[in-house]
């Protein structure tokens, strides 16, 4: 088949004589050594690269100018038989987020100087004749492979199929976070308030950065506590999702603006009209004057320690006796009153003169 062959190819060399006579003799030569038989042909299936084959012919003419003639030489190029293979790899691995542009790269073995490539996606032809193939639209379960056709002269098979890469594609999620305040955003000064973050698409281990008026506070926790807030303070939280396919990775919560009411101390003072010295049978009106009582304070009048009257800031009595003691208990409904329970007024001791 010529002087360029594959290893193990059976090659037949044929001598064509000129003026050889009726019965010329032939001596074949391999690298200068005698081989073969006295024949116009010589066959060898074990040639090596660089072997040189020639032939010496002895003419049977009666009067040749020279008895023997040496042929041209044939220098053999023997190529080894090679097994081509190809492997592929992904720059992003086999687990990606939807929309990721993945580049697959083929690495050939025994591909020759100019191998050709046919990329496959789920068995269908894709891409170009290139060592790389890129795709930004892969779906979960997609399978990528590559067929390489070698350019070496003596392959075992001309085409090799790569390993397959099965893609795991996770959808992109949008993280968010909301925060709430307990007991609410309107509090009394000094109240220990707990803020709680509720994440969406935060992943297994989200991280948190709490903010007070734009400054970092607290720790990496889903809760933040503060007992020293002031009116107008603004609390928010930045969550960083641990989801592999979160986009964006961070989310900022709603803001909670605080209203902090000061602590106030309720009190009540009572007075008597026409005073605490009266004649028997005089109708005396006692009036309560509250401080920090709120919009609807509750009153409980007391006569000698016993409940009397109604829930009113006044109490009247025409049957008072000498030495009777009047006072009033006030329960404030003002925001942030302290104490939040009942406070007791001054006591008025009556001096009642007989008529």
C-alpha angles and dihedrals in degrees: 000000000000136000095295110072145149121260111276095021114145107235124192118203117201126201119214110196128206116202089356094142127224097306111022120178123230131206114185119209130206112191088338096308124113115258138158128023138287093285140119087241136054124190127197131170096178102065119147130213110278096021113149120214125193140152135224114208124199110205122225092208113124094228111027117161087231125013097219133041128193119219129223115278125246116211111206125221108199116189120202120242107250134193110224121212138168134200128194133206135187122229090215099040123237097292114071144151119258111272096025112143104233123193118204117200127200121215112196129205116202089358094142127220096306112023118174126223135209114188119208131206112191087338096308124112115259138158128023138286093286140117088243138051126190129198130174096179103063119149130211110280096019113150121213125193139152136224115210123197110202125223095206111120098233112037123162085228123000097225129053127189120218131223115281124244115208111203126222106202120190121198119246114254129200112223123214137172135200128193133207132192126226120234087012139264096288110071145150120260111274095022112145103231125192121210116200126198120214111197129203116202089358094141127221096306112024118176126223135208114189120207131205112192088338095309125114114256138159127023138284093289139118088240135054127189130199131171097179104063123144133207110281095024111143122211125195138154136220115209124197111204121224092206110122091224102040113138114215097020095212132053131190119219131223115280123245116208113203129224109198117190120202121246110257129195116224122213139164134209124194130203134190127228120233085012138260097291110072146147118260112274095025114144105237122194117205116199127197119214109196128201116204090356094144127225097305111022119181121232130202115184120207130204111192088338096309125114115257138159128022138286092286138116088240135057127187130198133173096179103064119147130211110279096020112150121215126192139150136225117213126199110198123214093191116130112261095006112168122228089033091198129075125307123204126226130223115284124244117207113204126225106201119188120202118246 
